[in-house]
Amino acid sequence: MDALIQAFGLVFDPFVLAVIAVSAVFGMFVGAMPGLTATMATALLVPVTFFMPPVPALGAIVTATAMAIFAGDIPAAMLRMPGTPASAAYADESYEMTKKGQLNLNMGVNLVFSVAGGLIGVAVLIAAAPLLAEVAINFSSFEYFWLACLGLTCAVFLTNADAVKGFLSLFLGLLLATVGIDPSAGFPRFTFGEVELMQGINFIPTMIGMFAVSELLRNAVSVRDAGHVVVQQVGNIFRGLGAVFRRYWLNFLRGSAIGTVIGALPGAGADIAAWISYAVSKRFSREPQKFGTGHVEGVVDATSANNSAIGSAWIPALVFGIPGDSITAIVIGVLYMKNMNPGPMVFTENPQLIYAVFLIFILANLIMLPLGWAAIKSARQILRTPRNLLLPVILLFCIVGSFAMTNSLYGVALMLVMGLLGWFLEQHGIPVAPLILGLVLGEMLEQTFVQSMIKADGAVLAFFERPIAGALGVLTLLIWATMLVRAATHRPAAIAA
């Protein structure tokens, strides 16, 4: 109770509330701009949070993420251009509803079910994270090694891209993680005589480059207009929601459950949760022929899933230090920066900060309702912001943020190089997310493997002797075997075709 009372005092501080409010507006704006993702909004906030205490810093990230995921639904409905990847699964469905004159119902469903799904994700986070932390306190290097393997495996296993390209991106990230001082021998690796590289590939400039600068390059190479906003007045967006909920309440619960489970998987995220939930909705619908023609059922499932995944993605990040998605990968970097090393001990060493994060999640979802309503009403003006004004401002934020992280031009140069690399990879259909996760988990993978081999005196079977380590190891090997079997069985079919 003392920790909870302290958390209330930390969250309901005027400065923290002001940061949450500003971050909410920022996240809503970024999410509503086609091509600007929630991950990009989070990466751009990191340099600002560098100068803040832990609670407002985490509050800014939590709030901006929740707002951006919802706001991506606005251009999806009006332009058929999802503002964030999490809205892509049902962008066509939303746009078809708008063309049928159901913009108000579509926006109301997106807003209300996003808030409700987000609150379910938060409830699972509050219930599951402390229980898992009690178990994780007993984890050794063996368990963390298998968790790192499982996280890296899920990143490739759940990617929408070709599996070979996913593995290529993952191994490239692991290669980048080896740059710097060897943690076991203290010997510099892949530094090429450059002193700056001895500190390794800095995570934050890499994130800014991969997500923000690469997006700027894509917009610079292929300049395209935002399109025509559907000419339709936004009226009462809450009318008819009662009937939708009475008919599709089971879809809402199912979508929220799928989003929560998928979000908690290392390497997944809100966009994958939305795609899977939309596919499940169509598979079990009584009216599957209506999907793609402007059917609200698929929207209910998918928009509930992508918002519930936001909270559950923090479970592996807080408990094990393994990112649930690219956003929580940034969060882990912020936690380390604030001396809140993620892991089970954070629940005992800084319980008031964890409770504060829970409260901020609830607060962010509640203020999404009025702020989302205002964003929908003013969507026309937001969507008409000229790109030639927006892109230079974003680039300026990127440069300042990368410089602030390293206090040298090394951060800016790294950001630009990673931006070019990210743009090149995505132009060739190679996903960036596995690379980022490889960079984040690479150090943990190497350290825990070396520590475990020293403890076991080189005996490989020691990785399976502890009960939890053995279960995680068998699970990981089963997933690897499944991937190999699928690859072997699909290849002949592809060759025959």
C-alpha positions in Angstrom: 0.0 0.0 0.0 2.9 2.4 0.8 4.2 1.8 -2.7 0.8 2.4 -4.3 0.3 5.7 -2.3 3.8 6.8 -3.5 2.8 5.9 -7.1 -0.3 8.1 -6.9 1.8 11.0 -5.6 4.3 10.5 -8.4 1.7 10.3 -11.2 -0.6 13.1 -10.1 2.2 15.6 -9.9 1.4 18.7 -12.0 4.6 18.3 -14.1 3.9 14.6 -14.8 0.3 15.4 -15.8 1.5 18.2 -18.1 4.0 15.8 -19.7 1.3 13.2 -20.2 -1.0 15.8 -21.8 1.6 17.1 -24.2 2.7 13.6 -25.1 -0.9 12.6 -25.8 -1.3 15.4 -28.3 2.1 14.6 -29.9 1.2 10.9 -30.2 -2.2 11.6 -31.6 -0.6 13.9 -34.3 2.1 11.4 -35.3 -0.3 8.5 -35.4 -2.7 10.4 -37.6 0.0 11.3 -40.2 0.3 8.5 -42.8 3.7 6.9 -42.7 4.7 8.2 -39.2 4.5 5.2 -36.9 4.1 4.8 -33.1 7.6 3.5 -32.9 8.8 6.6 -34.6 6.9 8.7 -32.1 8.5 6.8 -29.2 12.0 7.1 -30.7 11.6 10.9 -31.2 10.5 11.2 -27.5 13.6 9.5 -26.1 16.0 12.5 -26.4 13.4 14.6 -24.5 13.0 12.0 -21.8 16.7 11.9 -21.3 16.4 15.1 -19.2 13.4 13.9 -17.2 13.0 11.8 -14.0 11.8 8.2 -14.6 8.0 8.6 -14.1 7.4 11.5 -16.5 9.8 9.9 -19.0 7.9 6.6 -19.0 4.6 8.5 -18.9 5.5 10.3 -22.1 6.3 7.0 -23.9 3.2 5.1 -22.6 0.8 7.9 -23.5 2.3 8.7 -26.9 2.3 5.0 -27.9 -1.4 4.5 -26.9 -2.5 7.6 -28.7 -0.5 6.9 -31.9 -1.9 3.3 -32.2 -5.4 4.6 -32.1 -4.8 7.7 -34.2 -3.6 5.5 -37.1 -7.2 4.5 -37.6 -8.2 8.0 -38.6 -6.3 8.3 -42.0 -7.1 4.6 -42.6 -10.8 5.4 -42.6 -10.6 8.7 -44.5 -7.7 8.1 -46.9 -7.3 4.3 -47.0 -3.8 5.0 -45.7 -3.1 3.5 -42.3 -1.3 6.0 -40.0 0.5 3.2 -38.3 1.2 -0.5 -39.2 -1.2 -1.6 -36.5 -4.1 -0.1 -38.5 -3.1 -1.7 -41.8 -5.0 -5.0 -41.1 -8.4 -3.3 -41.4 -7.7 -0.2 -43.4 -9.7 -1.4 -46.4 -12.6 -2.4 -44.2 -12.7 1.0 -42.5 -12.4 2.8 -45.8 -15.3 0.8 -47.3 -17.4 1.7 -44.3 -16.7 5.3 -44.9 -17.6 5.1 -48.6 -20.9 3.5 -47.4 -21.6 6.6 -45.3 -20.6 4.9 -42.0 -17.7 7.2 -41.1 -19.3 8.1 -37.7 -19.9 4.5 -36.7 -16.5 3.5 -37.9 -14.7 6.2 -35.9 -16.8 5.5 -32.8 -16.1 1.8 -32.9 -12.4 2.4 -33.4 -12.2 4.9 -30.5 -14.4 3.1 -27.9 -13.2 -0.4 -28.6 -9.6 0.9 -28.6 -10.0 2.3 -25.1 -11.8 -0.8 -23.8 -9.2 -3.2 -25.4 -6.3 -1.1 -24.0 -7.8 -1.3 -20.5 -8.0 -5.1 -20.8 -4.3 -5.2 -21.8 -3.5 -3.0 -18.8 -5.4 -5.3 -16.4 -3.5 -8.4 -17.7 -0.2 -6.4 -17.3 -1.1 -5.6 -13.7 -2.1 -9.1 -12.8 0.5 -11.1 -14.7 3.7 -9.1 -14.4 4.2 -9.3 -10.6 3.3 -13.0 -10.6 5.9 -13.7 -13.4 8.4 -11.6 -11.5 8.2 -13.8 -8.4 9.0 -16.8 -10.6 11.7 -14.9 -12.5 13.6 -14.0 -9.3 14.9 -17.6 -9.4 16.1 -17.4 -12.9 19.8 -18.0 -13.7 21.9 -17.4 -16.8 20.6 -20.7 -18.2 16.9 -19.5 -18.2 17.8 -16.1 -19.5 19.8 -17.7 -22.4 16.8 -19.7 -23.5 14.5 -16.6 -23.1 16.8 -14.7 -25.4 16.8 -17.5 -27.9 13.0 -17.7 -27.7 12.7 -13.9 -28.1 14.9 -13.9 -31.2 13.0 -16.9 -32.6 9.6 -15.3 -32.2 10.9 -12.2 -34.0 11.6 -14.2 -37.1 8.8 -16.7 -36.7 6.1 -14.1 -36.5 7.4 -11.7 -39.2 5.2 -11.1 -42.2 8.2 -11.2 -44.5 10.0 -14.1 -46.1 11.6 -16.3 -43.4 15.0 -16.1 -45.1 14.9 -12.3 -45.1 13.8 -12.3 -41.5 16.8 -14.5 -40.6 19.1 -12.2 -42.6 17.9 -9.2 -40.7 18.2 -11.0 -37.3 21.8 -12.1 -37.9 22.7 -8.6 -39.1 21.4 -7.3 -35.8 23.4 -9.9 -33.8 26.5 -9.0 -35.8 26.1 -5.3 -34.9 25.7 -6.3 -31.2 29.2 -7.8 -31.3 30.8 -4.4 -32.1 32.7 -3.0 -29.2 34.4 -4.5 -26.2 34.0 -8.2 -25.7 32.2 -8.6 -22.4 34.0 -11.8 -21.4 37.6 -11.1 -22.6 37.6 -7.3 -22.7 39.0 -7.3 -26.2 37.8 -4.8 -28.8 35.9 -6.3 -31.7 35.1 -4.8 -35.2 36.2 -1.4 -34.1 38.7 -0.9 -37.0 40.8 1.3 -34.7 38.0 3.8 -34.1 37.7 4.8 -30.4 34.1 5.7 -30.7 33.1 2.2 -31.8 34.6 0.7 -28.7 31.4 1.7 -26.9 29.5 -0.4 -29.3 26.6 0.5 -31.6 24.6 2.9 -29.5 21.0 1.8 -29.4 19.1 5.1 -29.5 20.7 6.6 -32.6 20.3 3.3 -34.3 16.6 3.3 -33.5 16.1 6.8 -34.6 18.0 6.1 -37.8 16.2 2.8 -38.6 12.7 4.1 -38.0 12.7 7.9 -38.4 15.4 8.7 -40.9 14.6 5.7 -43.2 11.0 7.0 -43.3 12.2 10.4 -44.2 14.3 9.0 -47.0 11.3 7.0 -48.4 9.2 10.2 -48.4 12.0 12.2 -50.1 12.5 9.5 -52.8 8.8 9.0 -53.6 7.0 12.2 -52.8 3.3 11.6 -53.0 0.3 13.7 -52.0 -1.7 12.6 -49.0 -4.8 12.0 -51.3 -8.3 13.3 -51.0 -10.0 13.2 -47.6 -13.4 11.7 -47.9 -15.9 14.5 -48.1 -18.2 13.6 -45.2 -19.0 15.5 -42.1 -18.1 13.9 -38.7 -21.2 13.8 -36.6 -22.1 11.9 -33.5 -19.5 9.1 -33.4 -21.1 7.4 -30.4 -24.5 6.7 -32.0 -25.2 3.1 -32.6 -22.3 1.7 -30.5 -24.7 0.0 -28.1 -26.1 -2.1 -30.8 -22.6 -3.0 -32.1 -21.5 -4.0 -28.6 -24.6 -6.2 -28.0 -24.0 -8.0 -31.3 -20.2 -8.3 -31.2 -19.3 -8.4 -27.5 -17.8 -11.8 -28.0 -15.7 -10.5 -30.9 -14.4 -7.7 -28.6 -13.4 -10.2 -25.9 -11.8 -12.5 -28.4 -9.9 -9.7 -30.1 -8.7 -8.4 -26.8 -7.6 -11.9 -25.7 -5.7 -12.5 -28.9 -4.0 -9.1 -28.7 -3.0 -9.7 -25.1 -1.4 -13.1 -25.9 0.3 -11.9 -29.1 1.5 -8.8 -27.4 3.2 -10.7 -24.6 5.2 -12.8 -27.1 8.7 -11.4 -27.5 9.1 -10.0 -31.0 5.4 -9.7 -31.8 3.4 -6.5 -31.3 0.2 -4.6 -32.1 0.4 -4.9 -35.9 0.8 -8.7 -35.8 -2.0 -8.9 -33.2 -4.3 -6.9 -35.5 -3.6 -9.1 -38.5 -4.1 -12.3 -36.6 -7.3 -11.1 -34.9 -8.8 -9.9 -38.2 -8.0 -13.2 -39.8 -9.6 -15.1 -36.9 -12.6 -12.9 -37.1 -13.2 -13.6 -40.7 -12.6 -17.4 -40.2 -15.2 -17.7 -37.5 -17.7 -15.1 -38.7 -21.3 -16.1 -39.6 -21.0 -13.6 -42.5 -17.5 -14.0 -43.9 -18.7 -12.9 -47.4 -19.2 -9.3 -46.0 -15.5 -8.9 -45.0 -13.9 -6.4 -47.4 -17.1 -4.6 -48.1 -17.3 -2.4 -45.1 -18.2 -4.9 -42.3 -17.9 -3.6 -38.8 -17.2 -7.1 -37.3 -13.6 -7.2 -38.5 -12.9 -3.7 -37.2 -14.2 -4.6 -33.7 -11.8 -7.6 -33.5 -8.7 -5.9 -34.9 -8.9 -2.5 -33.2 -9.5 -4.3 -29.8 -6.5 -6.5 -30.5 -3.9 -3.9 -31.4 -4.7 -1.7 -28.4 -4.7 -4.6 -25.9 -1.3 -5.7 -27.2 0.2 -2.4 -26.1 0.0 -3.2 -22.4 0.8 -6.9 -22.6 4.0 -6.1 -24.6 5.4 -4.6 -21.5 5.2 -7.9 -19.6 8.3 -9.5 -21.1 10.1 -6.1 -21.1 9.6 -5.4 -17.4 9.9 -9.0 -16.1 12.6 -10.4 -18.3 14.2 -7.4 -20.0 13.1 -8.9 -23.4 11.2 -6.5 -25.7 7.7 -7.5 -26.7 7.9 -5.3 -29.7 10.0 -2.5 -31.2 8.4 0.1 -28.9 9.3 -1.8 -25.7 12.8 -2.3 -27.2 13.1 1.5 -26.9 11.5 1.4 -23.4 14.2 -1.1 -22.2 16.8 1.4 -23.4 15.1 4.2 -21.4 14.8 2.0 -18.3 18.6 1.3 -18.4 19.2 5.0 -18.9 17.1 5.8 -15.7 19.0 3.1 -13.7 15.8 0.9 -13.6 17.3 -2.2 -15.0 14.4 -4.4 -16.3 14.0 -7.7 -14.7 12.2 -9.3 -11.7 14.2 -7.3 -9.1 12.6 -4.0 -10.4 9.4 -5.1 -8.7 11.1 -5.3 -5.3 13.6 -2.5 -5.7 11.3 0.1 -7.3 7.7 -1.0 -6.7 6.4 2.6 -6.6 7.8 3.2 -10.1 6.1 0.0 -11.5 2.8 1.0 -9.9 3.2 4.5 -11.4 3.6 2.9 -14.9 0.4 0.9 -14.3 -1.5 4.1 -13.3 -0.2 6.0 -16.3 -1.4 3.2 -18.6 -4.9 3.5 -17.1 -4.8 7.3 -17.3 -3.6 7.2 -20.9 -6.5 5.0 -22.0 -9.1 7.1 -20.2 -7.9 10.4 -21.7 -7.8 8.8 -25.1 -11.6 9.1 -25.2 -12.0 12.9 -25.1 -8.7 13.5 -27.0 -9.6 10.9 -29.6 -13.0 12.6 -30.1 -11.2 15.9 -30.6 -8.7 14.4 -33.0 -11.5 12.9 -35.1 -13.3 16.2 -35.3 -10.1 18.0 -36.4 -8.8 15.2 -38.6 -9.1 17.2 -41.9 -6.8 19.9 -40.8 -4.2 17.5 -39.3 -4.1 15.4 -42.5 -3.5 18.5 -44.7 -0.2 19.4 -42.9 2.3 20.0 -45.8 5.0 17.3 -45.9 7.6 19.8 -47.0 7.2 21.5 -43.6 6.8 18.4 -41.5 9.8 16.4 -42.7 12.6 18.9 -42.0 11.3 19.4 -38.5 11.4 15.7 -37.9 15.0 15.5 -39.3 16.0 18.3 -36.9 14.6 16.4 -33.9 16.5 13.3 -35.1 19.8 15.1 -35.3 19.4 16.8 -31.9 18.3 13.5 -30.3 21.2 11.4 -31.7 23.7 14.1 -30.7 22.3 14.2 -27.2 22.6 10.5 -26.7 26.4 10.4 -27.3 27.3 14.0 -26.8 29.3 13.8 -30.1 28.9 13.7 -33.8 29.4 9.9 -33.6 25.7 9.6 -32.7 24.6 11.7 -35.7 26.8 9.8 -38.1 25.5 6.5 -36.7 22.0 7.7 -37.1 22.5 8.6 -40.7 24.3 5.3 -41.5 21.6 3.3 -39.9 18.9 5.3 -41.6 20.5 4.5 -45.0 20.8 0.8 -44.0 17.2 0.7 -42.8 15.9 2.3 -46.0 18.0 -0.1 -48.1 16.7 -3.1 -46.2 13.1 -2.2 -46.5 13.4 -1.3 -50.1 14.4 -4.9 -50.7 11.7 -6.4 -48.5 13.9 -7.1 -45.5 12.2 -6.3 -42.2 13.9 -4.0 -39.7 12.3 -5.3 -36.6 14.4 -8.6 -36.3 17.6 -6.5 -36.7 16.6 -4.2 -33.8 15.7 -7.2 -31.6 19.0 -8.9 -32.5 20.8 -5.7 -31.5 18.9 -5.5 -28.2 19.1 -9.2 -27.3 22.6 -9.9 -28.7 24.5 -8.8 -25.7 22.2 -10.8 -23.3 22.5 -13.9 -25.6 26.3 -13.7 -25.6 26.7 -12.9 -21.9 24.3 -15.6 -20.6 25.8 -18.2 -23.0 29.4 -17.5 -21.8 28.3 -17.4 -18.1 26.4 -20.7 -18.5 29.3 -22.5 -20.2 31.7 -21.4 -17.5 29.3 -22.6 -14.8 28.7 -25.9 -16.5 32.4 -26.4 -17.4 31.4 -26.8 -21.0 28.7 -29.4 -20.5 25.8 -28.6 -22.9 23.3 -30.8 -21.1 23.5 -28.4 -18.1 21.3 -26.0 -20.2 18.4 -28.5 -19.6 19.1 -29.7 -16.0 17.1 -26.9 -14.3 13.3 -27.4 -14.6 12.4 -24.0 -16.0 15.5 -23.9 -18.2 14.7 -27.3 -19.5 11.1 -26.4 -20.3 12.2 -23.2 -22.1 14.9 -25.1 -24.0 12.6 -27.8 -25.2 10.0 -25.2 -26.2 12.6 -23.2 -28.2 13.9 -26.4 -29.9 10.4 -27.4 -30.8 9.8 -24.1 -32.5 13.0 -24.4 -34.4 12.0 -27.9 -35.5 8.6 -26.7 -36.6 10.2 -24.0 -38.7 12.5 -26.5 -40.3 9.7 -28.9 -41.1 7.5 -26.1 -42.6 10.4 -24.9 -44.7 11.1 -28.5 -45.9 7.4 -29.2 -46.7 6.7 -25.9 -48.5 9.8 -25.8 -50.6 8.8 -28.7 -52.9 5.3 -27.2 -53.4 6.9 -23.9 -54.3 9.3 -25.5 -56.8 6.4 -27.5 -58.4 4.4 -24.3 -58.8 
